[in-house]
Amino acid sequence: MANCTVDEAMAPWVVAAVVNYSIVCVLGSVGNSCCVWCLLQCKRTKPAIKFQLICVFSVMATCSLITQPIVIFIYYNNTFCLYNISPVVSFSFSVMNSVLLQMERTSFAMVAVNRMVATCWPERHAQWSRLQVVVAVQVGIALYIIPVWLVLGALTGFKLLPDEGSVMHMINNKAGPAFSNATYVMYYAVPYFVTLLASLSMIKRLLQQRKVTGSAVESSLDHVIHATTLVIFVLLAMDFPHIVLHMFPGEGLPSVIIHMIFFHHLTAVPIIFVGYNPSHRRAVLRILHRHLPPVCRRVLPQPPCASVVYCDSVEMRATHKFTTTAE
C-alpha cells in the first residue's frame, strides 16, 4: 500500500484487538443465533414480543457473523499495510456495521420500554404489545436509522480509521463539531439513557411489588430483578465509555481498549438472555447434551427440570399478576 506506514507502538495492541474481536464474532454469532432459535421454538412468548426480540438478536447475529468480521479484516489490513482495499468497500461495510449497531441499540431501548410498561402499567401493555404496533415501531426504527445515518455520513464524512480501534468515526466534519455531538447524542446517548431509565423504573416497581406481596413471590421477582440489573451493568460497563469516547474523540490506546470492551456486549447480552430464562436454558442444554461428545457433556450442567417455574423475564406474566395485587 502506497504512503502507508506501520505504527510499531500500536501494532501489538491492534493484534490483541483483532483477536478480541474475532472471539466476539464467533461467540456472538453462536449466542445470538441461539437466542433467535430459542425464540422461534418458544410457545409461551407472545407473537409481538417474540418478533421484537427476534429483530434485536437477528441484528446482533448479522453484525457478529457478517459485517464485523469484514470490518475487522479491513482494520487489520489498513493497520499493517497489507492490501489495497477499495475505499468504497471499506466505506460500505463500515457504514453497514454502524447502522446495525445503531438499530440494535435503539431496538433494545424499545424492548426496555416495553418491559417497563408491562411492569408499571400492565393494563396498558395489551395495547403496546400488539403485533401491528411492534412491527410499526421496528419499521420506524429502520427508517430513523438507515436513511438519516447515511445522510449524516455524507454531511460529516464517515471514514474507517486505520490507526485506532474505532470502526467508523465522523471526521473532516463539514458541519462543525456541534453537529457531530448532536448526532452522537441522538443515536448513541438517547437510546442508552432510555434503556437505563426504563430498566431502573422497572426494578423500582418490582422492588415495591416484592414489599407488598411478601416472600411468597420473592424468588420470582428476584429472578427478574437480577436479570435486569445485569443488563444495566452491561450497558454501563460497555456502552457508556464508548459513548463518551465518541462525544469527546480520543485516539490511540484508549480508543482501542474501549472498543474492545464495547463489542463484548454482543456476547454478554445473549448469555444473560438464555442464562436467566429457564425454558431457553433448558432447550440449549438439551441440544448441547444431544450433539456434543461425551467428554464435553461431562462439564455441562444437566438441563433444569421442566416443572421448575420462574417468572418469565421476557413477558413477565407473573409480574402482571403481582402488579395487579400490589395495586
SENUKE-623233 format. One line per field, with one value per residue (C-alpha): residue number from 0; chain; x, y negated, z; residue in one letter. Coordinates in Angstrom, 1 decimal, decimal comma, always signed. Layout:
N
seq = c(NUM / ...) $
mol = c(A / ...) $
px = c(X / ...) $
py = c(Y / ...) $
pz = c(Z / ...) $
type = c(A / ...) $
***
This chain:
327
seq = c(0 / 1 / 2 / 3 / 4 / 5 / 6 / 7 / 8 / 9 / 10 / 11 / 12 / 13 / 14 / 15 / 16 / 17 / 18 / 19 / 20 / 21 / 22 / 23 / 24 / 25 / 26 / 27 / 28 / 29 / 30 / 31 / 32 / 33 / 34 / 35 / 36 / 37 / 38 / 39 / 40 / 41 / 42 / 43 / 44 / 45 / 46 / 47 / 48 / 49 / 50 / 51 / 52 / 53 / 54 / 55 / 56 / 57 / 58 / 59 / 60 / 61 / 62 / 63 / 64 / 65 / 66 / 67 / 68 / 69 / 70 / 71 / 72 / 73 / 74 / 75 / 76 / 77 / 78 / 79 / 80 / 81 / 82 / 83 / 84 / 85 / 86 / 87 / 88 / 89 / 90 / 91 / 92 / 93 / 94 / 95 / 96 / 97 / 98 / 99 / 100 / 101 / 102 / 103 / 104 / 105 / 106 / 107 / 108 / 109 / 110 / 111 / 112 / 113 / 114 / 115 / 116 / 117 / 118 / 119 / 120 / 121 / 122 / 123 / 124 / 125 / 126 / 127 / 128 / 129 / 130 / 131 / 132 / 133 / 134 / 135 / 136 / 137 / 138 / 139 / 140 / 141 / 142 / 143 / 144 / 145 / 146 / 147 / 148 / 149 / 150 / 151 / 152 / 153 / 154 / 155 / 156 / 157 / 158 / 159 / 160 / 161 / 162 / 163 / 164 / 165 / 166 / 167 / 168 / 169 / 170 / 171 / 172 / 173 / 174 / 175 / 176 / 177 / 178 / 179 / 180 / 181 / 182 / 183 / 184 / 185 / 186 / 187 / 188 / 189 / 190 / 191 / 192 / 193 / 194 / 195 / 196 / 197 / 198 / 199 / 200 / 201 / 202 / 203 / 204 / 205 / 206 / 207 / 208 / 209 / 210 / 211 / 212 / 213 / 214 / 215 / 216 / 217 / 218 / 219 / 220 / 221 / 222 / 223 / 224 / 225 / 226 / 227 / 228 / 229 / 230 / 231 / 232 / 233 / 234 / 235 / 236 / 237 / 238 / 239 / 240 / 241 / 242 / 243 / 244 / 245 / 246 / 247 / 248 / 249 / 250 / 251 / 252 / 253 / 254 / 255 / 256 / 257 / 258 / 259 / 260 / 261 / 262 / 263 / 264 / 265 / 266 / 267 / 268 / 269 / 270 / 271 / 272 / 273 / 274 / 275 / 276 / 277 / 278 / 279 / 280 / 281 / 282 / 283 / 284 / 285 / 286 / 287 / 288 / 289 / 290 / 291 / 292 / 293 / 294 / 295 / 296 / 297 / 298 / 299 / 300 / 301 / 302 / 303 / 304 / 305 / 306 / 307 / 308 / 309 / 310 / 311 / 312 / 313 / 314 / 315 / 316 / 317 / 318 / 319 / 320 / 321 / 322 / 323 / 324 / 325 / 326) $
mol = c(A / A / A / A / A / A / A / A / A / A / A / A / A / A / A / A / A / A / A / A / A / A / A / A / A / A / A / A / A / A / A / A / A / A / A / A / A / A / A / A / A / A / A / A / A / A / A / A / A / A / A / A / A / A / A / A / A / A / A / A / A / A / A / A / A / A / A / A / A / A / A / A / A / A / A / A / A / A / A / A / A / A / A / A / A / A / A / A / A / A / A / A / A / A / A / A / A / A / A / A / A / A / A / A / A / A / A / A / A / A / A / A / A / A / A / A / A / A / A / A / A / A / A / A / A / A / A / A / A / A / A / A / A / A / A / A / A / A / A / A / A / A / A / A / A / A / A / A / A / A / A / A / A / A / A / A / A / A / A / A / A / A / A / A / A / A / A / A / A / A / A / A / A / A / A / A / A / A / A / A / A / A / A / A / A / A / A / A / A / A / A / A / A / A / A / A / A / A / A / A / A / A / A / A / A / A / A / A / A / A / A / A / A / A / A / A / A / A / A / A / A / A / A / A / A / A / A / A / A / A / A / A / A / A / A / A / A / A / A / A / A / A / A / A / A / A / A / A / A / A / A / A / A / A / A / A / A / A / A / A / A / A / A / A / A / A / A / A / A / A / A / A / A / A / A / A / A / A / A / A / A / A / A / A / A / A / A / A / A / A / A / A / A / A / A / A / A / A / A / A / A / A / A / A / A / A / A / A / A / A / A / A / A / A / A / A / A / A / A / A / A / A / A / A / A / A / A) $
px = c(+0,0 / +1,4 / +2,0 / +1,3 / +3,5 / +3,0 / +2,8 / +5,1 / +3,9 / +0,3 / +0,8 / +0,7 / -2,5 / -4,1 / -3,3 / -4,8 / -7,9 / -8,3 / -8,0 / -10,6 / -13,0 / -12,6 / -13,6 / -16,5 / -17,6 / -17,6 / -19,3 / -21,7 / -22,7 / -23,4 / -25,0 / -27,3 / -28,3 / -29,1 / -31,3 / -33,2 / -33,6 / -34,9 / -37,5 / -38,7 / -39,1 / -40,8 / -44,6 / -45,0 / -43,8 / -46,4 / -46,0 / -45,4 / -42,7 / -41,2 / -41,0 / -39,4 / -36,7 / -36,0 / -35,3 / -32,8 / -31,0 / -31,1 / -29,4 / -26,7 / -26,2 / -25,8 / -23,3 / -21,3 / -21,5 / -21,1 / -20,2 / -18,0 / -15,6 / -15,1 / -14,6 / -12,0 / -10,1 / -10,2 / -9,0 / -6,1 / -5,2 / -5,1 / -3,0 / -0,3 / -0,5 / -1,2 / -3,5 / -5,1 / -8,8 / -11,2 / -12,4 / -15,9 / -15,7 / -14,3 / -16,9 / -19,8 / -19,1 / -18,2 / -21,5 / -23,4 / -21,8 / -22,5 / -26,1 / -26,6 / -25,2 / -27,5 / -30,5 / -29,5 / -29,1 / -32,4 / -34,3 / -33,0 / -34,3 / -37,7 / -37,6 / -36,7 / -39,6 / -42,0 / -40,9 / -41,3 / -44,8 / -45,6 / -44,4 / -45,6 / -48,8 / -49,9 / -53,4 / -51,9 / -49,4 / -52,0 / -52,2 / -48,4 / -47,8 / -50,0 / -48,1 / -49,1 / -47,7 / -44,4 / -43,9 / -44,6 / -42,1 / -39,4 / -40,1 / -39,9 / -36,5 / -35,2 / -36,4 / -35,0 / -31,5 / -30,7 / -31,5 / -30,7 / -27,4 / -26,4 / -27,2 / -25,3 / -22,4 / -22,4 / -22,5 / -19,8 / -17,6 / -17,5 / -14,2 / -12,7 / -9,7 / -6,6 / -4,8 / -7,2 / -10,0 / -12,9 / -14,8 / -16,2 / -15,8 / -17,0 / -14,1 / -13,4 / -16,7 / -18,2 / -21,0 / -18,9 / -18,3 / -21,7 / -23,4 / -21,3 / -22,0 / -25,8 / -25,6 / -23,9 / -26,4 / -29,3 / -28,0 / -25,8 / -26,8 / -30,6 / -31,2 / -28,7 / -30,4 / -33,9 / -32,8 / -31,2 / -34,2 / -36,7 / -34,8 / -34,3 / -38,1 / -38,9 / -36,5 / -38,0 / -41,5 / -40,6 / -39,0 / -42,2 / -44,2 / -42,0 / -42,6 / -46,4 / -46,6 / -44,0 / -41,8 / -44,3 / -43,1 / -39,7 / -37,8 / -39,7 / -39,2 / -35,6 / -35,2 / -36,3 / -34,5 / -31,2 / -31,5 / -32,4 / -29,6 / -27,1 / -28,4 / -27,9 / -24,4 / -23,6 / -24,8 / -22,9 / -19,7 / -19,6 / -21,6 / -21,2 / -17,3 / -18,0 / -20,5 / -18,1 / -15,3 / -17,4 / -18,6 / -15,0 / -12,9 / -9,7 / -7,1 / -4,6 / -4,7 / -7,7 / -9,9 / -8,6 / -9,4 / -12,8 / -13,9 / -12,6 / -14,8 / -17,8 / -18,1 / -18,3 / -21,9 / -22,6 / -21,7 / -22,8 / -26,5 / -27,3 / -25,7 / -27,9 / -31,0 / -30,5 / -29,0 / -31,8 / -34,7 / -35,2 / -37,1 / -34,4 / -31,6 / -33,2 / -33,6 / -30,0 / -28,6 / -30,7 / -29,3 / -25,8 / -26,2 / -27,6 / -24,9 / -21,7 / -19,3 / -19,4 / -16,2 / -17,8 / -21,1 / -19,4 / -18,6 / -22,1 / -24,9 / -27,9 / -31,0 / -33,3 / -36,4 / -39,4 / -41,5 / -39,4 / -41,4 / -40,0 / -41,3 / -40,7 / -38,1 / -39,5 / -43,3 / -43,3 / -46,9 / -46,5 / -45,3 / -48,6 / -50,4 / -48,2 / -48,7 / -52,5 / -52,2 / -50,0 / -52,3) $
py = c(+0,0 / -3,3 / -6,0 / -3,6 / -3,1 / -0,7 / -2,2 / +0,2 / -1,1 / -0,3 / +2,9 / +5,3 / +3,7 / +3,9 / +7,6 / +8,0 / +6,1 / +8,3 / +11,4 / +10,0 / +9,0 / +12,5 / +14,2 / +11,8 / +12,6 / +16,3 / +16,2 / +13,5 / +15,4 / +18,6 / +16,9 / +14,5 / +17,2 / +19,4 / +16,7 / +16,5 / +20,2 / +20,3 / +17,6 / +19,4 / +22,6 / +21,0 / +21,3 / +19,1 / +15,8 / +13,6 / +13,0 / +9,3 / +9,7 / +12,6 / +10,5 / +7,6 / +9,8 / +11,7 / +8,4 / +7,4 / +10,7 / +11,0 / +7,7 / +8,7 / +12,0 / +10,3 / +7,9 / +10,7 / +13,1 / +10,8 / +7,1 / +7,1 / +9,8 / +8,0 / +4,7 / +6,4 / +7,6 / +4,1 / +2,7 / +5,2 / +4,8 / +1,0 / +1,1 / +3,4 / +2,1 / +5,4 / +5,0 / +2,2 / +2,3 / +0,1 / -2,9 / -2,1 / +1,4 / +0,0 / -2,7 / -0,3 / +2,3 / -0,2 / -2,0 / +1,3 / +2,3 / -1,1 / -1,0 / +2,4 / +1,3 / -1,8 / +0,4 / +2,8 / +0,0 / -1,6 / +1,6 / +2,7 / -0,6 / +0,2 / +3,6 / +1,9 / -0,5 / +2,4 / +4,3 / +1,2 / +0,7 / +4,3 / +3,9 / +0,4 / +0,2 / +3,8 / +2,6 / +0,6 / +3,2 / +5,1 / +2,1 / +1,7 / +5,4 / +5,8 / +7,2 / +4,4 / +1,8 / +3,6 / +4,1 / +0,4 / -0,5 / +1,7 / +0,2 / -3,3 / -2,4 / -1,3 / -4,5 / -6,5 / -4,9 / -3,9 / -6,9 / -9,6 / -7,9 / -7,8 / -11,5 / -12,4 / -10,3 / -12,3 / -15,6 / -14,8 / -12,5 / -8,9 / -7,2 / -3,9 / -4,9 / -2,7 / -3,7 / -3,1 / -0,8 / -2,9 / -1,1 / -4,3 / -7,8 / -11,2 / -13,3 / -16,0 / -17,4 / -19,8 / -20,9 / -21,7 / -19,8 / -20,8 / -18,9 / -15,8 / -16,0 / -16,4 / -13,3 / -11,2 / -12,4 / -11,4 / -8,0 / -7,0 / -8,8 / -8,9 / -5,2 / -4,4 / -6,6 / -5,5 / -1,9 / -2,8 / -4,8 / -2,2 / +0,6 / -1,4 / -2,2 / +1,5 / +2,5 / -0,1 / +1,1 / +4,8 / +3,9 / +2,2 / +5,2 / +7,5 / +5,5 / +5,7 / +9,4 / +10,7 / +13,7 / +15,9 / +14,4 / +13,2 / +15,8 / +15,0 / +11,3 / +11,7 / +13,6 / +10,7 / +8,1 / +9,8 / +10,3 / +6,6 / +5,5 / +7,5 / +5,9 / +2,4 / +3,4 / +4,5 / +1,2 / -0,8 / +1,1 / +1,5 / -1,2 / -4,3 / -4,6 / -4,1 / -6,9 / -9,2 / -8,3 / -9,4 / -12,5 / -13,5 / -11,8 / -10,1 / -8,3 / -5,5 / -3,0 / -4,3 / -4,0 / -0,5 / +0,7 / -1,0 / +0,6 / +4,0 / +3,8 / +2,3 / +5,1 / +7,8 / +6,8 / +8,9 / +11,9 / +10,8 / +9,9 / +13,4 / +15,1 / +13,1 / +13,7 / +17,5 / +17,9 / +16,2 / +17,8 / +21,4 / +22,6 / +21,2 / +22,5 / +26,0 / +26,0 / +25,0 / +27,6 / +30,3 / +29,5 / +29,5 / +32,8 / +34,3 / +33,3 / +32,8 / +35,7 / +37,3 / +35,6 / +32,2 / +33,2 / +34,1 / +30,4 / +29,2 / +28,9 / +31,0 / +29,4 / +28,0 / +29,8 / +28,7 / +28,5 / +25,6 / +22,4 / +18,9 / +15,5 / +15,2 / +12,4 / +11,6 / +11,5 / +11,3 / +12,8 / +13,4 / +9,8 / +8,6 / +10,6 / +9,2 / +5,7 / +6,1 / +7,5 / +4,7 / +2,1) $
pz = c(+0,0 / -1,0 / +1,6 / +4,4 / +7,5 / +10,4 / +13,8 / +15,7 / +19,1 / +18,3 / +16,4 / +19,4 / +20,6 / +17,2 / +17,1 / +20,6 / +19,4 / +16,3 / +18,4 / +20,8 / +18,0 / +16,4 / +19,7 / +20,0 / +16,4 / +17,0 / +20,4 / +19,2 / +16,1 / +18,1 / +21,1 / +19,1 / +16,6 / +19,6 / +21,0 / +17,7 / +17,7 / +21,3 / +20,5 / +17,4 / +19,4 / +22,4 / +22,6 / +25,6 / +24,3 / +22,7 / +18,9 / +19,3 / +22,0 / +20,0 / +16,9 / +18,7 / +20,4 / +17,2 / +15,5 / +18,2 / +18,2 / +14,4 / +14,0 / +16,6 / +14,9 / +11,5 / +12,9 / +14,6 / +11,6 / +8,5 / +8,9 / +12,0 / +10,7 / +7,4 / +9,2 / +11,5 / +8,4 / +6,9 / +10,2 / +10,4 / +6,8 / +7,0 / +10,2 / +8,7 / +5,1 / +3,5 / +0,6 / -1,3 / -0,5 / -2,3 / -0,3 / -1,5 / +0,1 / +3,4 / +3,5 / +2,6 / +5,3 / +8,0 / +7,4 / +7,3 / +10,6 / +12,2 / +11,0 / +12,6 / +15,9 / +15,9 / +15,1 / +17,9 / +20,4 / +19,5 / +19,3 / +22,7 / +24,1 / +22,8 / +24,4 / +27,7 / +27,4 / +26,6 / +29,7 / +31,8 / +30,6 / +31,3 / +34,9 / +35,7 / +33,7 / +32,9 / +31,8 / +29,0 / +28,0 / +25,9 / +23,6 / +23,3 / +22,8 / +19,7 / +16,7 / +14,4 / +16,9 / +17,3 / +13,6 / +13,0 / +15,7 / +14,1 / +10,7 / +12,2 / +13,8 / +10,4 / +8,8 / +11,6 / +11,4 / +7,8 / +5,6 / +8,2 / +9,2 / +5,5 / +5,1 / +8,3 / +7,0 / +3,7 / +5,6 / +8,2 / +6,3 / +7,5 / +7,3 / +8,5 / +10,7 / +10,1 / +13,3 / +16,1 / +17,3 / +16,0 / +13,4 / +12,0 / +13,1 / +11,9 / +10,9 / +8,4 / +9,6 / +7,1 / +9,5 / +12,6 / +15,9 / +17,4 / +14,6 / +15,3 / +19,0 / +18,3 / +16,1 / +18,7 / +21,4 / +19,1 / +18,1 / +21,0 / +24,2 / +23,8 / +23,3 / +26,1 / +28,6 / +27,6 / +28,2 / +31,5 / +32,8 / +31,7 / +33,4 / +36,6 / +36,7 / +36,2 / +39,1 / +41,4 / +40,6 / +41,1 / +44,5 / +45,5 / +44,5 / +46,5 / +49,6 / +49,1 / +48,1 / +50,6 / +50,5 / +48,5 / +45,3 / +46,3 / +44,4 / +41,1 / +41,5 / +42,4 / +39,2 / +37,1 / +39,2 / +38,9 / +35,1 / +34,6 / +36,9 / +34,9 / +31,7 / +33,2 / +34,3 / +30,7 / +29,4 / +32,0 / +31,7 / +27,9 / +26,2 / +28,4 / +27,9 / +24,2 / +24,1 / +26,0 / +23,6 / +20,6 / +22,3 / +23,2 / +20,5 / +21,6 / +19,7 / +20,2 / +23,0 / +25,0 / +21,9 / +21,2 / +24,7 / +24,9 / +21,6 / +22,7 / +25,8 / +24,0 / +21,4 / +24,1 / +24,6 / +21,5 / +23,7 / +27,2 / +26,2 / +24,8 / +27,8 / +30,1 / +28,0 / +27,8 / +31,3 / +33,1 / +31,2 / +32,4 / +29,3 / +26,9 / +29,2 / +29,3 / +25,5 / +24,9 / +27,4 / +25,8 / +22,3 / +23,7 / +25,5 / +22,4 / +19,9 / +21,9 / +22,5 / +26,0 / +27,1 / +26,6 / +28,1 / +31,4 / +32,1 / +31,3 / +33,9 / +33,5 / +31,9 / +34,6 / +35,3 / +33,3 / +36,4 / +37,7 / +37,4 / +37,4 / +36,4 / +32,7 / +32,2 / +28,8 / +29,2 / +33,0 / +33,1 / +36,8 / +37,3 / +35,7 / +38,4 / +41,1 / +39,9 / +40,0 / +43,5 / +44,6 / +43,3) $
type = c(M / A / N / C / T / V / D / E / A / M / A / P / W / V / V / A / A / V / V / N / Y / S / I / V / C / V / L / G / S / V / G / N / S / C / C / V / W / C / L / L / Q / C / K / R / T / K / P / A / I / K / F / Q / L / I / C / V / F / S / V / M / A / T / C / S / L / I / T / Q / P / I / V / I / F / I / Y / Y / N / N / T / F / C / L / Y / N / I / S / P / V / V / S / F / S / F / S / V / M / N / S / V / L / L / Q / M / E / R / T / S / F / A / M / V / A / V / N / R / M / V / A / T / C / W / P / E / R / H / A / Q / W / S / R / L / Q / V / V / V / A / V / Q / V / G / I / A / L / Y / I / I / P / V / W / L / V / L / G / A / L / T / G / F / K / L / L / P / D / E / G / S / V / M / H / M / I / N / N / K / A / G / P / A / F / S / N / A / T / Y / V / M / Y / Y / A / V / P / Y / F / V / T / L / L / A / S / L / S / M / I / K / R / L / L / Q / Q / R / K / V / T / G / S / A / V / E / S / S / L / D / H / V / I / H / A / T / T / L / V / I / F / V / L / L / A / M / D / F / P / H / I / V / L / H / M / F / P / G / E / G / L / P / S / V / I / I / H / M / I / F / F / H / H / L / T / A / V / P / I / I / F / V / G / Y / N / P / S / H / R / R / A / V / L / R / I / L / H / R / H / L / P / P / V / C / R / R / V / L / P / Q / P / P / C / A / S / V / V / Y / C / D / S / V / E / M / R / A / T / H / K / F / T / T / T / A / E) $
***
